[in-house]
Amino acid sequence: MINEKIIDTHLHVEGWQDSEGTFIDCFERYREEMGLYAINLCVVPTVQRNVCNNIMCALYKLAHPRTYAHAGVDHISWPISENMPEGMDLVTQYRELMEIGFDGIKMLEGKPSHHKRNGGDLSTPPLARLFAEIEKDGTHLLLHSNDPEEFWHENMKSQVKEGWWYGDGTYASHEEIYAQTEKVLENHPNIKVTLAHFYFCGKRPERLEALFEKYPNLCVDITQGGEMYHAFEANQEYFKDFFIRYSDRILLGTDSTYPWGTNVYNWLIDRTYRFVATNDKMSGFGDKELTGINLPKNSRENILWRNFERRVGAEPRLINKGALKAYYEKYKHLLTQDEAEQIKPYIEKFL
């Protein structure tokens, strides 16, 4: 149990049920056991899961009002095309999702595997129009861009089946994805964006410092990967000062994914919270030790909850059932047969 206000801003739902119950209650046990003020579900935008995952997260919000959620647009097919079905372009989808009552947008378009399927360009006209609308509306965008630099190294080749190796020459380089991401920021300088996973800058935080100075609405989150926490541990004095100076630009999350199980969620939030709020020495990620940086009260409150509320809202938005039903009817043809069968009872129950 954590005895401070805290919002886990980065969670995912990728299954229907586990031994503890169904997806509709999966994170409530976690929220209650750990004393969290609220949680934020992030859709995992992939080729076939977007529509289903959007509906699942919206239903979860209906069932549990202390839940925020960030939706994902569906590309219908890959690579991104100007010739999407009529009325299903990315901006129209974005408008529909915000009408439903989502609290922001989640994108994986900068993750190397998705970036490759996109066609290798973060500035295509469909994406540029979407970024422009998000910027104009002041909607919060949670963007996963890049991956750990090590994932391009030859010694990661054995992880190719996991999708964790990008060194075969068919993916953009680590630096190319950084350059494209920063071109998006240059083209949309007021976009309210959080770059997930510390923008994979644990070994090069000076890059973040330069971006923070240039873009006032830019944030990062400290959602694990472990390589980021290894970097924090290796340079504690620097990072404690960094976290204090930029405490208004950092959000906390765990990347917990249903159906991993409540014990995993609890462990992750415990480590992340104690890193920010205590000077505890604890087992960390992999076989590494982790030491808390014990931030001052105002700094840690910014990270634990205040920054998220400033960008997203003090309360989750309410779901518009009529808009959700219309979305379901319009896009249900994109569901797989299994997804359609699984989701239908929940649609009937909640809508």
Secondary structure, DSSP 8 states (H G I E B T S, - for coil): ---S--EEEEEEE--SEETTEEGGGHHHHHHHHHT-SEEEEE----TTTHHHHHHHHHHHHHH-TTEEEEE----SSSS--S---TT-SHHHHHHHHHHHT-SEEEEEEESHHHHHHHTS-TT-HHHHHHHHHHHHHT-EEEEEE---GGGGSGGGGGGGGGT----SSSS--HHHHHHHHHHHHHHSTT--EEEGGGGG-TT-HHHHHHHHHH-TTEEEE----HHHHHHHHHTHHHHHHHHHHTGGGEE----EEETS-HHHHHHHHHHHHHHHH---EEE-STT-EEE-----HHHHHIIIIIHHHHHH-SS-----HHHHHHHHHHHGGGS-HHHHHHHHHHHHHH-
